[in-house]
């Protein structure tokens, strides 16, 4: 299944983190992943911290000069598999 995508490029703290948390809370139960694209380096700390509090794990990949993709996956799905 293709993850839901959230593009927060051009936004600065706290908005990337706030929009990510909102998207995670609205993620349907049958979807296990959210892909966040950001160009705001502080979000690389704030988003994983908040995602972990909600029961998700994150993987960060640099996709370009000052641009990152944060893959956020539900930890419960991994434990059940």
PyMOL Python script that loads the backbone (N, CA, C, O; Angstrom):
from pymol import cmd

cmd.read_pdbstr("""\
ATOM      1  N   UNK A   1       0.848  -1.177   0.000  1.00  0.00           N
ATOM      2  CA  UNK A   1       0.000   0.000   0.000  1.00  0.00           C
ATOM      3  C   UNK A   1       0.892   1.238   0.000  1.00  0.00           C
ATOM      4  O   UNK A   1       1.866   1.305   0.750  1.00  0.00           O
ATOM      5  N   UNK A   2       0.567   2.200  -0.824  1.00  0.00           N
ATOM      6  CA  UNK A   2       1.311   3.448  -0.904  1.00  0.00           C
ATOM      7  C   UNK A   2       1.012   4.296   0.329  1.00  0.00           C
ATOM      8  O   UNK A   2      -0.150   4.493   0.683  1.00  0.00           O
ATOM      9  N   UNK A   3       2.065   4.798   0.984  1.00  0.00           N
ATOM     10  CA  UNK A   3       1.816   5.614   2.185  1.00  0.00           C
ATOM     11  C   UNK A   3       1.161   6.950   1.833  1.00  0.00           C
ATOM     12  O   UNK A   3       1.331   7.475   0.732  1.00  0.00           O
ATOM     13  N   UNK A   4       0.420   7.475   2.782  1.00  0.00           N
ATOM     14  CA  UNK A   4      -0.130   8.820   2.656  1.00  0.00           C
ATOM     15  C   UNK A   4       1.043   9.787   2.646  1.00  0.00           C
ATOM     16  O   UNK A   4       2.003   9.600   3.394  1.00  0.00           O
ATOM     17  N   UNK A   5       0.979  10.819   1.809  1.00  0.00           N
ATOM     18  CA  UNK A   5       2.086  11.782   1.724  1.00  0.00           C
ATOM     19  C   UNK A   5       1.667  13.135   2.286  1.00  0.00           C
ATOM     20  O   UNK A   5       0.539  13.588   2.094  1.00  0.00           O
ATOM     21  N   UNK A   6       2.600  13.760   2.978  1.00  0.00           N
ATOM     22  CA  UNK A   6       2.398  15.092   3.535  1.00  0.00           C
ATOM     23  C   UNK A   6       3.614  15.928   3.169  1.00  0.00           C
ATOM     24  O   UNK A   6       4.734  15.607   3.569  1.00  0.00           O
ATOM     25  N   UNK A   7       3.402  16.992   2.414  1.00  0.00           N
ATOM     26  CA  UNK A   7       4.480  17.872   1.984  1.00  0.00           C
ATOM     27  C   UNK A   7       4.438  19.142   2.823  1.00  0.00           C
ATOM     28  O   UNK A   7       3.511  19.942   2.705  1.00  0.00           O
ATOM     29  N   UNK A   8       5.448  19.322   3.670  1.00  0.00           N
ATOM     30  CA  UNK A   8       5.504  20.509   4.529  1.00  0.00           C
ATOM     31  C   UNK A   8       6.705  21.384   4.171  1.00  0.00           C
ATOM     32  O   UNK A   8       7.180  22.165   4.995  1.00  0.00           O
ATOM     33  N   UNK A   9       7.191  21.246   2.934  1.00  0.00           N
ATOM     34  CA  UNK A   9       8.302  22.098   2.494  1.00  0.00           C
ATOM     35  C   UNK A   9       7.863  23.564   2.528  1.00  0.00           C
ATOM     36  O   UNK A   9       6.729  23.897   2.182  1.00  0.00           O
ATOM     37  N   UNK A  10       8.783  24.424   2.951  1.00  0.00           N
ATOM     38  CA  UNK A  10       8.496  25.847   3.031  1.00  0.00           C
ATOM     39  C   UNK A  10       7.876  26.277   4.349  1.00  0.00           C
ATOM     40  O   UNK A  10       7.686  27.469   4.589  1.00  0.00           O
ATOM     41  N   UNK A  11       7.560  25.315   5.200  1.00  0.00           N
ATOM     42  CA  UNK A  11       6.978  25.634   6.508  1.00  0.00           C
ATOM     43  C   UNK A  11       8.048  25.520   7.587  1.00  0.00           C
ATOM     44  O   UNK A  11       8.948  24.687   7.491  1.00  0.00           O
ATOM     45  N   UNK A  12       7.946  26.361   8.615  1.00  0.00           N
ATOM     46  CA  UNK A  12       8.915  26.331   9.709  1.00  0.00           C
ATOM     47  C   UNK A  12       8.213  25.945  11.007  1.00  0.00           C
ATOM     48  O   UNK A  12       6.986  25.989  11.102  1.00  0.00           O
ATOM     49  N   UNK A  13       9.006  25.569  11.997  1.00  0.00           N
ATOM     50  CA  UNK A  13       8.472  25.137  13.283  1.00  0.00           C
ATOM     51  C   UNK A  13       7.563  26.199  13.874  1.00  0.00           C
ATOM     52  O   UNK A  13       7.825  27.397  13.771  1.00  0.00           O
ATOM     53  N   UNK A  14       6.512  25.740  14.483  1.00  0.00           N
ATOM     54  CA  UNK A  14       6.159  24.353  14.806  1.00  0.00           C
ATOM     55  C   UNK A  14       5.246  23.688  13.779  1.00  0.00           C
ATOM     56  O   UNK A  14       4.770  22.579  14.021  1.00  0.00           O
ATOM     57  N   UNK A  15       4.988  24.334  12.639  1.00  0.00           N
ATOM     58  CA  UNK A  15       3.970  23.830  11.719  1.00  0.00           C
ATOM     59  C   UNK A  15       4.241  22.460  11.102  1.00  0.00           C
ATOM     60  O   UNK A  15       3.299  21.673  11.004  1.00  0.00           O
ATOM     61  N   UNK A  16       5.469  22.115  10.677  1.00  0.00           N
ATOM     62  CA  UNK A  16       5.667  20.762  10.137  1.00  0.00           C
ATOM     63  C   UNK A  16       5.304  19.676  11.153  1.00  0.00           C
ATOM     64  O   UNK A  16       4.664  18.683  10.807  1.00  0.00           O
ATOM     65  N   UNK A  17       5.717  19.872  12.402  1.00  0.00           N
ATOM     66  CA  UNK A  17       5.421  18.889  13.444  1.00  0.00           C
ATOM     67  C   UNK A  17       3.926  18.847  13.734  1.00  0.00           C
ATOM     68  O   UNK A  17       3.354  17.767  13.873  1.00  0.00           O
ATOM     69  N   UNK A  18       3.289  20.013  13.826  1.00  0.00           N
ATOM     70  CA  UNK A  18       1.861  20.054  14.139  1.00  0.00           C
ATOM     71  C   UNK A  18       1.033  19.394  13.030  1.00  0.00           C
ATOM     72  O   UNK A  18       0.101  18.641  13.314  1.00  0.00           O
ATOM     73  N   UNK A  19       1.370  19.674  11.781  1.00  0.00           N
ATOM     74  CA  UNK A  19       0.632  19.068  10.669  1.00  0.00           C
ATOM     75  C   UNK A  19       0.864  17.564  10.606  1.00  0.00           C
ATOM     76  O   UNK A  19      -0.043  16.810  10.256  1.00  0.00           O
ATOM     77  N   UNK A  20       2.083  17.120  10.946  1.00  0.00           N
ATOM     78  CA  UNK A  20       2.387  15.689  10.950  1.00  0.00           C
ATOM     79  C   UNK A  20       1.591  14.980  12.039  1.00  0.00           C
ATOM     80  O   UNK A  20       0.998  13.932  11.786  1.00  0.00           O
ATOM     81  N   UNK A  21       1.572  15.533  13.236  1.00  0.00           N
ATOM     82  CA  UNK A  21       0.814  14.931  14.341  1.00  0.00           C
ATOM     83  C   UNK A  21      -0.668  14.845  13.974  1.00  0.00           C
ATOM     84  O   UNK A  21      -1.312  13.826  14.221  1.00  0.00           O
ATOM     85  N   UNK A  22      -1.199  15.897  13.394  1.00  0.00           N
ATOM     86  CA  UNK A  22      -2.600  15.900  12.969  1.00  0.00           C
ATOM     87  C   UNK A  22      -2.859  14.803  11.934  1.00  0.00           C
ATOM     88  O   UNK A  22      -3.861  14.092  12.015  1.00  0.00           O
ATOM     89  N   UNK A  23      -1.958  14.669  10.966  1.00  0.00           N
ATOM     90  CA  UNK A  23      -2.113  13.641   9.929  1.00  0.00           C
ATOM     91  C   UNK A  23      -2.016  12.238  10.520  1.00  0.00           C
ATOM     92  O   UNK A  23      -2.746  11.338  10.103  1.00  0.00           O
ATOM     93  N   UNK A  24      -1.120  12.044  11.488  1.00  0.00           N
ATOM     94  CA  UNK A  24      -0.983  10.722  12.120  1.00  0.00           C
ATOM     95  C   UNK A  24      -2.250  10.353  12.894  1.00  0.00           C
ATOM     96  O   UNK A  24      -2.689   9.203  12.865  1.00  0.00           O
ATOM     97  N   UNK A  25      -2.826  11.322  13.577  1.00  0.00           N
ATOM     98  CA  UNK A  25      -4.051  11.053  14.338  1.00  0.00           C
ATOM     99  C   UNK A  25      -5.222  10.739  13.434  1.00  0.00           C
ATOM    100  O   UNK A  25      -6.144  10.034  13.844  1.00  0.00           O
ATOM    101  N   UNK A  26      -5.207  11.249  12.204  1.00  0.00           N
ATOM    102  CA  UNK A  26      -6.289  11.013  11.247  1.00  0.00           C
ATOM    103  C   UNK A  26      -6.015   9.823  10.322  1.00  0.00           C
ATOM    104  O   UNK A  26      -6.862   9.475   9.501  1.00  0.00           O
ATOM    105  N   UNK A  27      -4.847   9.199  10.447  1.00  0.00           N
ATOM    106  CA  UNK A  27      -4.466   8.081   9.581  1.00  0.00           C
ATOM    107  C   UNK A  27      -5.435   6.920   9.799  1.00  0.00           C
ATOM    108  O   UNK A  27      -5.582   6.443  10.925  1.00  0.00           O
ATOM    109  N   UNK A  28      -6.094   6.461   8.740  1.00  0.00           N
ATOM    110  CA  UNK A  28      -7.032   5.342   8.902  1.00  0.00           C
ATOM    111  C   UNK A  28      -6.340   4.110   9.472  1.00  0.00           C
ATOM    112  O   UNK A  28      -5.145   3.905   9.255  1.00  0.00           O
ATOM    113  N   UNK A  29      -7.080   3.307  10.186  1.00  0.00           N
ATOM    114  CA  UNK A  29      -6.523   2.127  10.832  1.00  0.00           C
ATOM    115  C   UNK A  29      -5.887   1.134   9.881  1.00  0.00           C
ATOM    116  O   UNK A  29      -4.984   0.394  10.269  1.00  0.00           O
ATOM    117  N   UNK A  30      -6.355   1.110   8.622  1.00  0.00           N
ATOM    118  CA  UNK A  30      -5.788   0.159   7.664  1.00  0.00           C
ATOM    119  C   UNK A  30      -4.532   0.698   6.978  1.00  0.00           C
ATOM    120  O   UNK A  30      -3.890  -0.021   6.214  1.00  0.00           O
ATOM    121  N   UNK A  31      -4.180   1.949   7.242  1.00  0.00           N
ATOM    122  CA  UNK A  31      -2.945   2.509   6.697  1.00  0.00           C
ATOM    123  C   UNK A  31      -1.894   2.522   7.792  1.00  0.00           C
ATOM    124  O   UNK A  31      -2.167   2.908   8.928  1.00  0.00           O
ATOM    125  N   UNK A  32      -0.689   2.094   7.437  1.00  0.00           N
ATOM    126  CA  UNK A  32       0.343   1.972   8.463  1.00  0.00           C
ATOM    127  C   UNK A  32       1.494   2.948   8.291  1.00  0.00           C
ATOM    128  O   UNK A  32       2.433   2.933   9.086  1.00  0.00           O
ATOM    129  N   UNK A  33       1.444   3.808   7.259  1.00  0.00           N
ATOM    130  CA  UNK A  33       2.598   4.672   7.013  1.00  0.00           C
ATOM    131  C   UNK A  33       2.189   6.063   6.549  1.00  0.00           C
ATOM    132  O   UNK A  33       1.147   6.264   5.925  1.00  0.00           O
ATOM    133  N   UNK A  34       3.056   7.012   6.883  1.00  0.00           N
ATOM    134  CA  UNK A  34       2.915   8.398   6.440  1.00  0.00           C
ATOM    135  C   UNK A  34       4.291   8.850   5.963  1.00  0.00           C
ATOM    136  O   UNK A  34       5.287   8.664   6.662  1.00  0.00           O
ATOM    137  N   UNK A  35       4.344   9.437   4.787  1.00  0.00           N
ATOM    138  CA  UNK A  35       5.587   9.963   4.247  1.00  0.00           C
ATOM    139  C   UNK A  35       5.531  11.487   4.338  1.00  0.00           C
ATOM    140  O   UNK A  35       4.630  12.115   3.782  1.00  0.00           O
ATOM    141  N   UNK A  36       6.498  12.076   5.040  1.00  0.00           N
ATOM    142  CA  UNK A  36       6.547  13.524   5.216  1.00  0.00           C
ATOM    143  C   UNK A  36       7.782  14.053   4.484  1.00  0.00           C
ATOM    144  O   UNK A  36       8.888  13.545   4.669  1.00  0.00           O
ATOM    145  N   UNK A  37       7.582  15.073   3.656  1.00  0.00           N
ATOM    146  CA  UNK A  37       8.692  15.714   2.952  1.00  0.00           C
ATOM    147  C   UNK A  37       8.876  17.096   3.566  1.00  0.00           C
ATOM    148  O   UNK A  37       7.929  17.877   3.664  1.00  0.00           O
ATOM    149  N   UNK A  38      10.120  17.391   3.982  1.00  0.00           N
ATOM    150  CA  UNK A  38      10.394  18.675   4.632  1.00  0.00           C
ATOM    151  C   UNK A  38      11.732  19.239   4.177  1.00  0.00           C
ATOM    152  O   UNK A  38      12.620  18.503   3.747  1.00  0.00           O
ATOM    153  N   UNK A  39      11.858  20.549   4.278  1.00  0.00           N
ATOM    154  CA  UNK A  39      13.128  21.213   4.013  1.00  0.00           C
ATOM    155  C   UNK A  39      13.545  22.031   5.238  1.00  0.00           C
ATOM    156  O   UNK A  39      14.384  22.927   5.147  1.00  0.00           O
ATOM    157  N   UNK A  40      12.949  21.710   6.372  1.00  0.00           N
ATOM    158  CA  UNK A  40      13.218  22.436   7.621  1.00  0.00           C
ATOM    159  C   UNK A  40      13.931  21.493   8.589  1.00  0.00           C
ATOM    160  O   UNK A  40      13.299  20.633   9.202  1.00  0.00           O
ATOM    161  N   UNK A  41      15.253  21.658   8.725  1.00  0.00           N
ATOM    162  CA  UNK A  41      16.076  20.737   9.517  1.00  0.00           C
ATOM    163  C   UNK A  41      15.584  20.500  10.946  1.00  0.00           C
ATOM    164  O   UNK A  41      15.649  19.357  11.398  1.00  0.00           O
ATOM    165  N   UNK A  42      15.093  21.506  11.692  1.00  0.00           N
ATOM    166  CA  UNK A  42      14.617  21.224  13.048  1.00  0.00           C
ATOM    167  C   UNK A  42      13.485  20.193  13.097  1.00  0.00           C
ATOM    168  O   UNK A  42      13.292  19.537  14.121  1.00  0.00           O
ATOM    169  N   UNK A  43      12.746  20.047  12.013  1.00  0.00           N
ATOM    170  CA  UNK A  43      11.671  19.054  11.978  1.00  0.00           C
ATOM    171  C   UNK A  43      12.206  17.625  12.066  1.00  0.00           C
ATOM    172  O   UNK A  43      11.462  16.703  12.400  1.00  0.00           O
ATOM    173  N   UNK A  44      13.489  17.441  11.770  1.00  0.00           N
ATOM    174  CA  UNK A  44      14.095  16.106  11.854  1.00  0.00           C
ATOM    175  C   UNK A  44      14.212  15.637  13.294  1.00  0.00           C
ATOM    176  O   UNK A  44      14.417  14.450  13.544  1.00  0.00           O
ATOM    177  N   UNK A  45      14.084  16.550  14.237  1.00  0.00           N
ATOM    178  CA  UNK A  45      14.079  16.192  15.655  1.00  0.00           C
ATOM    179  C   UNK A  45      12.667  16.204  16.226  1.00  0.00           C
ATOM    180  O   UNK A  45      12.295  15.307  16.983  1.00  0.00           O
ATOM    181  N   UNK A  46      11.883  17.210  15.869  1.00  0.00           N
ATOM    182  CA  UNK A  46      10.554  17.344  16.473  1.00  0.00           C
ATOM    183  C   UNK A  46       9.566  16.296  15.967  1.00  0.00           C
ATOM    184  O   UNK A  46       8.777  15.764  16.748  1.00  0.00           O
ATOM    185  N   UNK A  47       9.601  15.996  14.670  1.00  0.00           N
ATOM    186  CA  UNK A  47       8.647  15.027  14.123  1.00  0.00           C
ATOM    187  C   UNK A  47       8.885  13.617  14.676  1.00  0.00           C
ATOM    188  O   UNK A  47       7.926  12.994  15.131  1.00  0.00           O
ATOM    189  N   UNK A  48      10.120  13.080  14.661  1.00  0.00           N
ATOM    190  CA  UNK A  48      10.323  11.745  15.230  1.00  0.00           C
ATOM    191  C   UNK A  48       9.957  11.644  16.714  1.00  0.00           C
ATOM    192  O   UNK A  48       9.439  10.619  17.158  1.00  0.00           O
ATOM    193  N   UNK A  49      10.224  12.700  17.474  1.00  0.00           N
ATOM    194  CA  UNK A  49       9.887  12.690  18.903  1.00  0.00           C
ATOM    195  C   UNK A  49       8.382  12.566  19.105  1.00  0.00           C
ATOM    196  O   UNK A  49       7.927  11.748  19.904  1.00  0.00           O
ATOM    197  N   UNK A  50       7.613  13.372  18.388  1.00  0.00           N
ATOM    198  CA  UNK A  50       6.159  13.330  18.530  1.00  0.00           C
ATOM    199  C   UNK A  50       5.585  12.038  17.955  1.00  0.00           C
ATOM    200  O   UNK A  50       4.637  11.484  18.513  1.00  0.00           O
ATOM    201  N   UNK A  51       6.139  11.556  16.861  1.00  0.00           N
ATOM    202  CA  UNK A  51       5.661  10.309  16.268  1.00  0.00           C
ATOM    203  C   UNK A  51       5.854   9.145  17.244  1.00  0.00           C
ATOM    204  O   UNK A  51       4.976   8.293  17.375  1.00  0.00           O
ATOM    205  N   UNK A  52       6.990   9.112  17.919  1.00  0.00           N
ATOM    206  CA  UNK A  52       7.258   8.046  18.888  1.00  0.00           C
ATOM    207  C   UNK A  52       6.248   8.083  20.031  1.00  0.00           C
ATOM    208  O   UNK A  52       5.825   7.035  20.518  1.00  0.00           O
ATOM    209  N   UNK A  53       5.865   9.261  20.456  1.00  0.00           N
ATOM    210  CA  UNK A  53       4.869   9.390  21.528  1.00  0.00           C
ATOM    211  C   UNK A  53       3.514   8.836  21.107  1.00  0.00           C
ATOM    212  O   UNK A  53       2.717   8.419  21.948  1.00  0.00           O
ATOM    213  N   UNK A  54       3.258   8.834  19.804  1.00  0.00           N
ATOM    214  CA  UNK A  54       1.981   8.323  19.292  1.00  0.00           C
ATOM    215  C   UNK A  54       2.071   6.855  18.860  1.00  0.00           C
ATOM    216  O   UNK A  54       1.100   6.302  18.343  1.00  0.00           O
ATOM    217  N   UNK A  55       3.222   6.227  19.069  1.00  0.00           N
ATOM    218  CA  UNK A  55       3.368   4.813  18.735  1.00  0.00           C
ATOM    219  C   UNK A  55       3.845   4.539  17.322  1.00  0.00           C
ATOM    220  O   UNK A  55       3.516   3.501  16.748  1.00  0.00           O
ATOM    221  N   UNK A  56       4.610   5.451  16.760  1.00  0.00           N
ATOM    222  CA  UNK A  56       5.145   5.281  15.412  1.00  0.00           C
ATOM    223  C   UNK A  56       6.665   5.301  15.462  1.00  0.00           C
ATOM    224  O   UNK A  56       7.259   5.845  16.392  1.00  0.00           O
ATOM    225  N   UNK A  57       7.284   4.705  14.458  1.00  0.00           N
ATOM    226  CA  UNK A  57       8.744   4.795  14.340  1.00  0.00           C
ATOM    227  C   UNK A  57       9.059   5.547  13.068  1.00  0.00           C
ATOM    228  O   UNK A  57       8.237   5.589  12.152  1.00  0.00           O
ATOM    229  N   UNK A  58      10.238   6.142  12.997  1.00  0.00           N
ATOM    230  CA  UNK A  58      10.590   6.985  11.852  1.00  0.00           C
ATOM    231  C   UNK A  58      11.914   6.563  11.237  1.00  0.00           C
ATOM    232  O   UNK A  58      12.815   6.078  11.922  1.00  0.00           O
ATOM    233  N   UNK A  59      12.008   6.758   9.944  1.00  0.00           N
ATOM    234  CA  UNK A  59      13.252   6.592   9.196  1.00  0.00           C
ATOM    235  C   UNK A  59      13.418   7.856   8.367  1.00  0.00           C
ATOM    236  O   UNK A  59      12.499   8.272   7.662  1.00  0.00           O
ATOM    237  N   UNK A  60      14.594   8.463   8.455  1.00  0.00           N
ATOM    238  CA  UNK A  60      14.849   9.722   7.752  1.00  0.00           C
ATOM    239  C   UNK A  60      15.834   9.474   6.619  1.00  0.00           C
ATOM    240  O   UNK A  60      16.863   8.821   6.794  1.00  0.00           O
ATOM    241  N   UNK A  61      15.492  10.012   5.454  1.00  0.00           N
ATOM    242  CA  UNK A  61      16.358   9.888   4.279  1.00  0.00           C
ATOM    243  C   UNK A  61      16.541  11.278   3.666  1.00  0.00           C
ATOM    244  O   UNK A  61      15.570  11.996   3.428  1.00  0.00           O
ATOM    245  N   UNK A  62      17.794  11.644   3.414  1.00  0.00           N
ATOM    246  CA  UNK A  62      18.051  12.915   2.742  1.00  0.00           C
ATOM    247  C   UNK A  62      17.807  12.700   1.252  1.00  0.00           C
ATOM    248  O   UNK A  62      18.407  11.817   0.640  1.00  0.00           O
ATOM    249  N   UNK A  63      16.932  13.505   0.677  1.00  0.00           N
ATOM    250  CA  UNK A  63      16.558  13.319  -0.725  1.00  0.00           C
ATOM    251  C   UNK A  63      17.149  14.379  -1.638  1.00  0.00           C
ATOM    252  O   UNK A  63      17.043  14.267  -2.860  1.00  0.00           O
ATOM    253  N   UNK A  64      17.760  15.389  -1.079  1.00  0.00           N
ATOM    254  CA  UNK A  64      18.364  16.458  -1.864  1.00  0.00           C
ATOM    255  C   UNK A  64      19.064  17.418  -0.934  1.00  0.00           C
ATOM    256  O   UNK A  64      19.153  17.187   0.272  1.00  0.00           O
ATOM    257  N   UNK A  65      19.557  18.492  -1.505  1.00  0.00           N
ATOM    258  CA  UNK A  65      20.218  19.512  -0.688  1.00  0.00           C
ATOM    259  C   UNK A  65      19.172  20.153   0.223  1.00  0.00           C
ATOM    260  O   UNK A  65      18.255  20.828  -0.246  1.00  0.00           O
ATOM    261  N   UNK A  66      19.317  19.936   1.503  1.00  0.00           N
ATOM    262  CA  UNK A  66      18.402  20.487   2.510  1.00  0.00           C
ATOM    263  C   UNK A  66      16.957  20.055   2.292  1.00  0.00           C
ATOM    264  O   UNK A  66      16.033  20.854   2.444  1.00  0.00           O
ATOM    265  N   UNK A  67      16.768  18.787   1.935  1.00  0.00           N
ATOM    266  CA  UNK A  67      15.416  18.239   1.812  1.00  0.00           C
ATOM    267  C   UNK A  67      15.449  16.789   2.280  1.00  0.00           C
ATOM    268  O   UNK A  67      16.356  16.030   1.938  1.00  0.00           O
ATOM    269  N   UNK A  68      14.441  16.417   3.070  1.00  0.00           N
ATOM    270  CA  UNK A  68      14.412  15.089   3.660  1.00  0.00           C
ATOM    271  C   UNK A  68      13.039  14.453   3.517  1.00  0.00           C
ATOM    272  O   UNK A  68      12.018  15.134   3.422  1.00  0.00           O
ATOM    273  N   UNK A  69      13.048  13.119   3.505  1.00  0.00           N
ATOM    274  CA  UNK A  69      11.809  12.346   3.541  1.00  0.00           C
ATOM    275  C   UNK A  69      11.812  11.596   4.862  1.00  0.00           C
ATOM    276  O   UNK A  69      12.750  10.863   5.176  1.00  0.00           O
ATOM    277  N   UNK A  70      10.756  11.788   5.621  1.00  0.00           N
ATOM    278  CA  UNK A  70      10.611  11.093   6.897  1.00  0.00           C
ATOM    279  C   UNK A  70       9.511  10.052   6.713  1.00  0.00           C
ATOM    280  O   UNK A  70       8.348  10.401   6.509  1.00  0.00           O
ATOM    281  N   UNK A  71       9.877   8.791   6.783  1.00  0.00           N
ATOM    282  CA  UNK A  71       8.898   7.709   6.684  1.00  0.00           C
ATOM    283  C   UNK A  71       8.484   7.346   8.108  1.00  0.00           C
ATOM    284  O   UNK A  71       9.316   6.985   8.941  1.00  0.00           O
ATOM    285  N   UNK A  72       7.207   7.448   8.363  1.00  0.00           N
ATOM    286  CA  UNK A  72       6.676   7.184   9.697  1.00  0.00           C
ATOM    287  C   UNK A  72       5.764   5.970   9.591  1.00  0.00           C
ATOM    288  O   UNK A  72       4.820   5.968   8.801  1.00  0.00           O
ATOM    289  N   UNK A  73       6.044   4.934  10.385  1.00  0.00           N
ATOM    290  CA  UNK A  73       5.251   3.707  10.327  1.00  0.00           C
ATOM    291  C   UNK A  73       4.726   3.346  11.706  1.00  0.00           C
ATOM    292  O   UNK A  73       5.360   3.605  12.730  1.00  0.00           O
ATOM    293  N   UNK A  74       3.560   2.746  11.698  1.00  0.00           N
ATOM    294  CA  UNK A  74       2.912   2.308  12.937  1.00  0.00           C
ATOM    295  C   UNK A  74       3.694   1.151  13.537  1.00  0.00           C
ATOM    296  O   UNK A  74       3.924   0.149  12.858  1.00  0.00           O
ATOM    297  N   UNK A  75       4.104   1.265  14.784  1.00  0.00           N
ATOM    298  CA  UNK A  75       4.885   0.189  15.402  1.00  0.00           C
ATOM    299  C   UNK A  75       4.017  -1.024  15.701  1.00  0.00           C
ATOM    300  O   UNK A  75       4.521  -2.147  15.699  1.00  0.00           O
ATOM    301  N   UNK A  76       2.725  -0.831  15.959  1.00  0.00           N
ATOM    302  CA  UNK A  76       1.848  -1.946  16.266  1.00  0.00           C
ATOM    303  C   UNK A  76       1.774  -2.927  15.099  1.00  0.00           C
ATOM    304  O   UNK A  76       1.709  -4.137  15.317  1.00  0.00           O
ATOM    305  N   UNK A  77       1.783  -2.425  13.864  1.00  0.00           N
ATOM    306  CA  UNK A  77       1.698  -3.290  12.689  1.00  0.00           C
ATOM    307  C   UNK A  77       2.917  -4.189  12.621  1.00  0.00           C
ATOM    308  O   UNK A  77       2.805  -5.371  12.295  1.00  0.00           O
ATOM    309  N   UNK A  78       4.102  -3.626  12.934  1.00  0.00           N
ATOM    310  CA  UNK A  78       5.326  -4.417  12.892  1.00  0.00           C
ATOM    311  C   UNK A  78       5.309  -5.506  13.948  1.00  0.00           C
ATOM    312  O   UNK A  78       5.795  -6.610  13.699  1.00  0.00           O
ATOM    313  N   UNK A  79       4.763  -5.222  15.118  1.00  0.00           N
ATOM    314  CA  UNK A  79       4.738  -6.206  16.191  1.00  0.00           C
ATOM    315  C   UNK A  79       3.796  -7.356  15.866  1.00  0.00           C
ATOM    316  O   UNK A  79       4.052  -8.494  16.258  1.00  0.00           O
ATOM    317  N   UNK A  80       2.699  -7.069  15.146  1.00  0.00           N
ATOM    318  CA  UNK A  80       1.732  -8.111  14.810  1.00  0.00           C
ATOM    319  C   UNK A  80       2.232  -9.010  13.695  1.00  0.00           C
ATOM    320  O   UNK A  80       1.841 -10.175  13.622  1.00  0.00           O
ATOM    321  N   UNK A  81       3.092  -8.492  12.823  1.00  0.00           N
ATOM    322  CA  UNK A  81       3.549  -9.243  11.653  1.00  0.00           C
ATOM    323  C   UNK A  81       4.448 -10.400  12.030  1.00  0.00           C
ATOM    324  O   UNK A  81       4.915 -11.129  11.155  1.00  0.00           O
TER     325      UNK A  81
END
""", "prot")
cmd.dss("prot")
cmd.show_as("cartoon", "prot")
cmd.util.cbc("prot")
cmd.orient("prot")
